[in-house]
């Protein structure tokens, strides 16, 4: 018998696993600061880690811009 809830749950698990892989590729530091373990223990934490990384983007852009300006 087809269980749509089970199918949807499995799809979410796969999506979270893919997001976790992207996070590790993009920010390998998560392997050393405890965030990776958090994502493994509770997969929903993948979303929180992704949100934190996205929030850091503006600060990273400012830092790169400042570095670029200083080098010139």
Phi and psi restraints in degrees (value plus and minus 20) as a CYANA .aco file:
   2 UNK   PHI     -99.7   -59.7
   2 UNK   PSI     105.6   145.6
   3 UNK   PHI    -135.2   -95.2
   3 UNK   PSI      83.0   123.0
   4 UNK   PHI     -83.5   -43.5
   4 UNK   PSI     -49.8    -9.8
   5 UNK   PHI     -85.9   -45.9
   5 UNK   PSI     -63.5   -23.5
   6 UNK   PHI     -85.1   -45.1
   6 UNK   PSI     -60.8   -20.8
   7 UNK   PHI     -82.8   -42.8
   7 UNK   PSI     -64.8   -24.8
   8 UNK   PHI     -85.7   -45.7
   8 UNK   PSI     -61.1   -21.1
   9 UNK   PHI     -81.5   -41.5
   9 UNK   PSI     -63.4   -23.4
  10 UNK   PHI     -84.6   -44.6
  10 UNK   PSI     -58.9   -18.9
  11 UNK   PHI     -82.5   -42.5
  11 UNK   PSI     -62.6   -22.6
  12 UNK   PHI     -83.2   -43.2
  12 UNK   PSI     -60.8   -20.8
  13 UNK   PHI     -80.5   -40.5
  13 UNK   PSI     -63.9   -23.9
  14 UNK   PHI     -85.1   -45.1
  14 UNK   PSI     -62.7   -22.7
  15 UNK   PHI     -83.6   -43.6
  15 UNK   PSI     -62.0   -22.0
  16 UNK   PHI     -86.0   -46.0
  16 UNK   PSI     -57.8   -17.8
  17 UNK   PHI     -84.1   -44.1
  17 UNK   PSI     -61.1   -21.1
  18 UNK   PHI     -85.7   -45.7
  18 UNK   PSI     -62.1   -22.1
  19 UNK   PHI     -83.3   -43.3
  19 UNK   PSI     -60.3   -20.3
  20 UNK   PHI     -80.3   -40.3
  20 UNK   PSI     -61.9   -21.9
  21 UNK   PHI     -82.6   -42.6
  21 UNK   PSI     -62.0   -22.0
  22 UNK   PHI     -84.0   -44.0
  22 UNK   PSI     -61.0   -21.0
  23 UNK   PHI     -81.7   -41.7
  23 UNK   PSI     -65.3   -25.3
  24 UNK   PHI     -84.7   -44.7
  24 UNK   PSI     -58.7   -18.7
  25 UNK   PHI     -88.0   -48.0
  25 UNK   PSI     -58.1   -18.1
  26 UNK   PHI     -99.4   -59.4
  26 UNK   PSI     -60.0   -20.0
  27 UNK   PHI    -153.2  -113.2
  27 UNK   PSI      61.6   101.6
  28 UNK   PHI     -80.4   -40.4
  28 UNK   PSI     -37.2     2.8
  29 UNK   PHI     -79.4   -39.4
  29 UNK   PSI     -41.1    -1.1
  30 UNK   PHI     -84.5   -44.5
  30 UNK   PSI     -40.6    -0.6
  31 UNK   PHI     -90.9   -50.9
  31 UNK   PSI     -41.2    -1.2
  32 UNK   PHI    -131.7   -91.7
  32 UNK   PSI     -34.4     5.6
  33 UNK   PHI    -125.3   -85.3
  33 UNK   PSI     -11.2    28.8
  34 UNK   PHI      75.8   115.8
  34 UNK   PSI     -34.1     5.9
  35 UNK   PHI     -89.2   -49.2
  35 UNK   PSI     -53.2   -13.2
  36 UNK   PHI     -82.0   -42.0
  36 UNK   PSI     -65.7   -25.7
  37 UNK   PHI     -80.5   -40.5
  37 UNK   PSI     -59.7   -19.7
  38 UNK   PHI     -80.3   -40.3
  38 UNK   PSI     -59.7   -19.7
  39 UNK   PHI     -90.4   -50.4
  39 UNK   PSI     -50.9   -10.9
  40 UNK   PHI     -96.4   -56.4
  40 UNK   PSI     -64.5   -24.5
  41 UNK   PHI     -84.3   -44.3
  41 UNK   PSI     -65.1   -25.1
  42 UNK   PHI    -151.7  -111.7
  42 UNK   PSI      77.2   117.2
  43 UNK   PHI     -73.4   -33.4
  43 UNK   PSI     -46.0    -6.0
  44 UNK   PHI     -83.3   -43.3
  44 UNK   PSI     -42.4    -2.4
  45 UNK   PHI     -85.8   -45.8
  45 UNK   PSI     -36.9     3.1
  46 UNK   PHI     -77.8   -37.8
  46 UNK   PSI     -59.5   -19.5
  47 UNK   PHI     -84.9   -44.9
  47 UNK   PSI     -64.3   -24.3
  48 UNK   PHI     -84.3   -44.3
  48 UNK   PSI     -60.5   -20.5
  49 UNK   PHI     -85.3   -45.3
  49 UNK   PSI     -63.2   -23.2
  50 UNK   PHI     -80.7   -40.7
  50 UNK   PSI     -62.0   -22.0
  51 UNK   PHI     -82.0   -42.0
  51 UNK   PSI     -63.1   -23.1
  52 UNK   PHI     -81.4   -41.4
  52 UNK   PSI     -64.3   -24.3
  53 UNK   PHI     -84.5   -44.5
  53 UNK   PSI     -59.5   -19.5
  54 UNK   PHI     -85.7   -45.7
  54 UNK   PSI     -58.1   -18.1
  55 UNK   PHI     -84.6   -44.6
  55 UNK   PSI     -47.7    -7.7
  56 UNK   PHI     -95.4   -55.4
  56 UNK   PSI     -37.2     2.8
  57 UNK   PHI     -76.3   -36.3
  57 UNK   PSI     -68.1   -28.1
  58 UNK   PHI     -78.4   -38.4
  58 UNK   PSI     -60.8   -20.8
  59 UNK   PHI     -85.8   -45.8
  59 UNK   PSI     -58.9   -18.9
  60 UNK   PHI     -84.7   -44.7
  60 UNK   PSI     -60.6   -20.6
  61 UNK   PHI     -83.1   -43.1
  61 UNK   PSI     -62.4   -22.4
  62 UNK   PHI     -83.0   -43.0
  62 UNK   PSI     -60.1   -20.1
  63 UNK   PHI     -85.3   -45.3
  63 UNK   PSI     -62.0   -22.0
  64 UNK   PHI     -85.9   -45.9
  64 UNK   PSI     -61.6   -21.6
  65 UNK   PHI     -83.0   -43.0
  65 UNK   PSI     -64.1   -24.1
  66 UNK   PHI     -84.0   -44.0
  66 UNK   PSI     -60.8   -20.8
  67 UNK   PHI     -85.4   -45.4
  67 UNK   PSI     -62.6   -22.6
  68 UNK   PHI     -82.6   -42.6
  68 UNK   PSI     -61.8   -21.8
  69 UNK   PHI     -85.0   -45.0
  69 UNK   PSI     -61.2   -21.2
  70 UNK   PHI     -87.4   -47.4
  70 UNK   PSI     -52.2   -12.2
  71 UNK   PHI     -92.6   -52.6
  71 UNK   PSI     -51.7   -11.7
